[in-house]
Amino acid sequence: MEAIILQVLNGLDKGSAYALIALGLTLIFGTLGVVNFAHGALFMLGAFCAVTLSRILTLSFETIDPTRTDFLGNPMTVHTPYVEAWFGEAVGGTIIDWAVPLAVIIAIPVMALIGVVMERGLIKHFYKRPHADQILVTFGLAIVIQEIVKAFYGANPIPTPAPEAFIGSFDIGQILGFDPYAIMYPYWRLVYFFFSAVIIAAVFAFLQFTTFGMVVRAGMADRETVGLLGIDIDRRFVIMFAIAAVVAGLAGVMYTPILSPNYHMGMDFLVLSFVVVVVGGMGSLGGAVAAGFLLGILQSFASMSQIIEALPGINQVVIYLVAVVVLLTRPRGLMGRKGVMED
């Protein structure tokens, strides 16, 4: 039972990332009708927002400390971060320690701007083009972004730790009535799950309970009719593209302590997230979220040593096998809308 609960938790962790990226993909496809293969790059850019802020906060200057000497007796050079010099060692150290959560605040306007520039500069020219053209141009854009990040940050993963307060594991087993330390789970992975749940709930609440969201949902169902009513639906769709970029970026920011950012992490998550979207149903926001968590849990169970011994390599293909089964039995996906991608 302990192993099952642990795998469910691992699945929710993976599923949170899949669900957030798939949610952004579905927002873009549902509103603009664009298959955006550059969405994984937005996830990566969010992660590098955290890396960039962490590097900025640790910028330092050198001073000579005569009270400290090296093994030759020479005064030691001390590197002091500017943040600590400005705010004091205690406050400055705390700001540096909390670089990843603080990057969330920075990432929101940065990712929104990137989303608007991407949509206005490139995507809008492909609204009425075939999906194959959209895939090719956005995939090419993703490669360009990936290479730019590689040129600036290098090819190696960049460790970006969580705040010290969240380093360690939480004894979930004791809360559930098991023996102490039977089920230990990292604090930050729990934080990531709850953060993802809040973002997903906020997006659904925005679309469901605001006038802006209701107009967007109407535009998703019948864009021409909404336009005939005198509503500037295009402007709202640009804002939705920016929101989708922010969602992907925030997913990347908070994932950095779990997976050290690297230039190809966007592509790694993009393929799996597109499978999630297809399984959930193209254009279905609820389907994207549900499929994200479902496939995350299935992948987690497939990674158990007992399963791998019985079926070697199953953890690498289980998501694709599920996709094949779902599409054979339900061609529109679990919650797909009629008419989507059927022309």
C-alpha positions in Angstrom: 0.0 0.0 0.0 2.8 2.4 0.8 4.4 1.8 -2.6 1.0 2.4 -4.3 0.5 5.7 -2.5 4.0 6.8 -3.3 3.5 6.1 -7.0 0.3 8.0 -7.0 2.1 11.0 -5.5 4.9 10.7 -8.1 2.2 10.5 -10.8 0.5 13.6 -9.5 3.8 15.4 -9.6 4.5 14.5 -13.2 0.9 14.9 -14.1 0.9 18.5 -12.8 3.6 19.5 -15.3 1.8 17.6 -18.1 -1.6 19.2 -17.2 -0.2 22.8 -17.1 1.5 22.5 -20.4 -1.4 20.7 -22.0 -3.8 23.3 -20.6 -1.8 26.1 -22.3 -1.7 24.1 -25.6 -5.4 23.6 -25.5 -6.1 27.3 -24.7 -4.2 28.3 -27.8 -5.7 25.6 -30.0 -9.3 26.2 -28.7 -9.2 29.9 -29.2 -6.9 30.4 -32.2 -7.1 27.1 -33.9 -3.3 27.0 -34.0 -1.3 23.8 -33.3 1.6 25.4 -31.4 4.7 23.3 -31.3 6.6 26.1 -29.7 4.7 25.8 -26.5 7.3 23.5 -24.9 9.8 26.3 -25.5 7.6 28.6 -23.4 7.9 26.1 -20.5 11.7 26.1 -21.0 11.8 29.9 -21.0 9.9 30.0 -17.8 12.5 27.7 -16.2 15.3 30.0 -17.4 13.5 33.0 -15.9 14.2 31.4 -12.6 17.8 30.7 -13.6 18.3 34.3 -14.7 16.9 35.8 -11.6 19.0 33.4 -9.4 22.1 34.6 -11.3 21.2 38.2 -11.0 20.6 37.9 -7.2 24.0 36.2 -6.7 26.0 38.9 -8.6 28.8 39.8 -6.2 31.8 42.0 -5.8 35.2 41.2 -4.4 36.7 42.5 -1.2 39.9 41.7 0.8 39.3 40.4 4.3 42.5 40.8 6.3 41.1 38.8 9.2 41.0 35.7 7.0 44.0 34.1 5.3 44.6 31.2 3.0 47.1 28.4 3.6 50.0 30.7 2.5 49.0 33.4 5.0 47.7 35.8 2.3 44.5 37.8 3.0 41.5 36.1 1.4 39.3 37.5 -1.3 35.6 37.5 -0.3 32.7 37.5 -2.7 29.8 39.4 -1.3 26.5 39.5 -3.3 25.2 43.0 -3.9 21.8 42.0 -2.5 23.4 41.1 0.8 25.4 44.4 0.8 22.2 46.4 0.1 19.8 44.7 2.4 22.0 43.0 5.0 23.3 39.5 5.2 20.1 38.0 6.7 17.5 39.7 4.4 19.8 39.4 1.3 20.5 35.8 2.0 16.7 35.1 2.3 16.0 36.9 -1.0 18.7 34.8 -2.7 17.3 31.6 -1.1 13.8 32.3 -2.4 14.9 33.1 -5.9 12.6 30.5 -7.5 9.4 31.6 -5.9 10.3 35.2 -6.6 10.9 34.3 -10.2 7.1 33.7 -10.4 6.5 37.4 -10.1 9.1 38.2 -12.7 7.9 35.5 -15.1 4.3 36.7 -15.3 5.0 39.9 -17.3 8.0 38.5 -19.1 6.1 35.4 -20.4 3.0 37.5 -21.2 5.2 39.8 -23.3 6.8 36.9 -25.1 3.4 35.4 -25.8 2.1 38.7 -27.3 5.2 39.1 -29.4 5.1 35.5 -30.6 1.4 35.8 -31.5 1.6 39.2 -33.2 4.9 38.6 -34.9 4.4 35.1 -36.3 1.4 33.1 -35.2 -1.3 35.5 -36.5 0.0 35.0 -40.1 -0.9 31.3 -39.9 -4.4 31.3 -38.6 -6.0 30.3 -41.9 -3.1 28.1 -43.0 -3.2 24.3 -42.8 -2.3 22.7 -39.5 0.8 21.2 -41.2 2.1 24.7 -41.9 1.4 25.7 -38.3 3.3 22.7 -37.0 6.3 23.3 -39.2 6.7 27.0 -38.4 6.1 26.7 -34.7 8.5 23.7 -34.5 11.1 25.8 -36.3 10.5 28.6 -33.9 11.0 26.2 -31.0 14.3 25.1 -32.4 15.5 28.7 -32.8 14.5 29.5 -29.2 16.2 26.4 -28.0 19.5 27.3 -29.8 19.4 30.8 -28.5 19.1 29.5 -24.9 21.9 27.1 -25.5 24.1 29.9 -26.8 23.5 32.0 -23.7 23.3 29.4 -21.0 25.3 26.5 -22.3 24.4 22.9 -23.0 24.7 21.6 -19.4 21.8 21.5 -16.9 21.8 24.3 -14.4 20.9 23.3 -10.8 18.4 25.8 -9.3 17.6 24.7 -5.7 14.3 25.3 -3.9 14.3 27.5 -0.8 16.0 25.9 2.2 12.7 25.7 4.1 11.4 23.3 1.5 14.4 21.0 1.3 13.7 17.7 2.8 10.8 15.3 2.9 7.4 15.3 4.5 6.2 12.2 6.5 2.9 11.6 4.7 2.7 8.0 6.0 2.3 9.1 9.6 -0.7 11.3 8.6 -2.3 8.5 6.8 -1.9 6.1 9.7 1.1 4.2 8.5 4.4 3.6 10.4 6.6 6.7 10.8 8.8 7.3 7.7 6.9 4.7 5.7 6.0 7.3 3.1 8.4 10.2 2.8 7.8 12.7 0.0 9.9 15.8 -1.0 8.3 19.1 0.2 8.9 20.9 -3.1 7.1 18.3 -5.1 4.0 18.7 -2.9 4.4 22.5 -3.3 4.5 22.0 -7.1 1.3 19.9 -7.1 -0.6 22.5 -5.0 0.7 25.3 -7.1 -0.4 23.6 -10.3 -3.9 23.0 -8.8 -4.2 26.7 -7.9 -3.1 27.8 -11.5 -5.5 25.3 -13.1 -8.4 26.4 -10.8 -7.6 30.0 -11.6 -7.7 29.5 -15.3 -11.0 27.6 -15.2 -12.6 30.2 -12.8 -11.4 33.0 -15.1 -13.0 31.4 -18.2 -16.2 30.3 -16.3 -17.1 33.3 -14.1 -15.8 36.4 -15.8 -17.4 38.3 -18.7 -14.1 38.1 -20.6 -14.0 34.4 -20.1 -17.5 33.9 -21.3 -16.8 35.9 -24.5 -13.7 33.8 -25.1 -15.7 30.6 -24.6 -18.3 31.8 -27.0 -15.6 32.7 -29.5 -14.2 29.2 -29.2 -17.6 27.8 -30.1 -18.5 30.3 -32.9 -15.9 32.9 -33.7 -17.8 34.5 -36.6 -21.0 35.1 -34.7 -19.2 36.7 -31.8 -17.4 39.0 -34.3 -20.7 40.0 -35.9 -21.9 41.2 -32.5 -19.3 43.9 -32.7 -16.9 42.2 -30.2 -13.2 42.5 -30.9 -12.6 38.8 -30.4 -9.1 39.0 -31.9 -7.9 41.2 -29.1 -9.2 38.8 -26.6 -7.6 35.9 -28.3 -4.2 37.7 -28.2 -4.7 38.0 -24.4 -5.5 34.3 -24.2 -2.3 33.5 -26.0 -0.4 35.6 -23.5 -2.3 33.8 -20.6 -1.3 30.4 -22.1 2.3 31.5 -22.3 2.2 32.6 -18.7 0.7 29.3 -17.6 3.5 27.4 -19.4 6.1 29.8 -18.0 5.0 29.4 -14.4 5.0 25.6 -14.8 8.6 25.9 -15.9 9.6 28.3 -13.1 8.4 26.1 -10.3 9.7 22.9 -11.9 13.3 24.1 -11.8 14.2 22.6 -8.4 12.7 19.2 -9.6 14.5 19.1 -12.9 17.6 21.3 -13.5 16.9 23.5 -16.5 18.5 22.7 -19.8 18.0 23.9 -23.3 16.1 20.8 -24.6 13.7 20.4 -21.7 11.0 22.1 -23.6 11.1 19.5 -26.4 11.1 16.7 -23.8 7.9 17.9 -22.3 6.3 19.1 -25.5 5.9 15.6 -27.1 4.4 14.1 -24.0 2.1 17.1 -23.6 0.8 16.8 -27.1 0.0 13.2 -26.4 -1.9 14.3 -23.3 -3.9 16.8 -25.4 -4.8 14.2 -28.0 -5.8 11.7 -25.3 -7.9 14.3 -23.4 -9.5 15.5 -26.6 -8.4 18.4 -28.9 -10.0 21.6 -27.7 -11.1 20.2 -24.4 -9.6 22.1 -21.4 -11.0 19.6 -18.9 -9.8 16.7 -21.0 -6.3 18.1 -21.1 -6.1 18.4 -17.3 -7.7 15.0 -16.6 -5.5 13.2 -19.2 -2.4 15.0 -17.8 -2.9 13.6 -14.3 -4.1 10.2 -15.6 -1.0 9.7 -17.8 1.3 11.0 -15.2 0.0 8.4 -12.7 0.2 5.6 -15.3 3.8 6.5 -16.2 4.7 6.5 -12.5 3.3 3.0 -12.0 5.0 1.8 -15.2 8.4 3.0 -13.7 8.1 0.6 -10.7 11.0 -1.9 -10.7 8.6 -4.8 -10.6 6.8 -3.6 -13.7 10.0 -2.9 -15.6 11.3 -6.4 -14.7 8.2 -8.0 -16.2 7.9 -5.6 -19.1 11.3 -4.0 -19.9 10.9 -0.5 -21.4 7.2 -0.2 -20.6 7.9 3.1 -18.7 9.1 4.6 -22.0 6.1 3.7 -24.1 3.1 3.4 -21.7 1.8 6.9 -22.5 1.9 6.2 -26.3 0.2 2.8 -25.8 -2.6 4.4 -23.9 -2.9 7.1 -26.6 -3.3 4.3 -29.3 -5.9 2.5 -27.2 -7.9 5.7 -26.5 -7.8 6.9 -30.1 -8.9 3.5 -31.4 -11.9 3.4 -29.1 -12.6 7.1 -28.9 -11.1 8.9 -31.9 -11.9 12.4 -30.4 -10.1 11.6 -27.2 -11.7 11.2 -23.7 -13.5 14.5 -23.8 -13.0 15.8 -27.3 -15.5 18.2 -29.0 -17.3 17.2 -32.2 -15.8 18.7 -35.3 -12.4 19.5 -33.9 -9.5 18.4 -36.2 -12.0 16.4 -38.2 -11.9 18.5 -41.4 
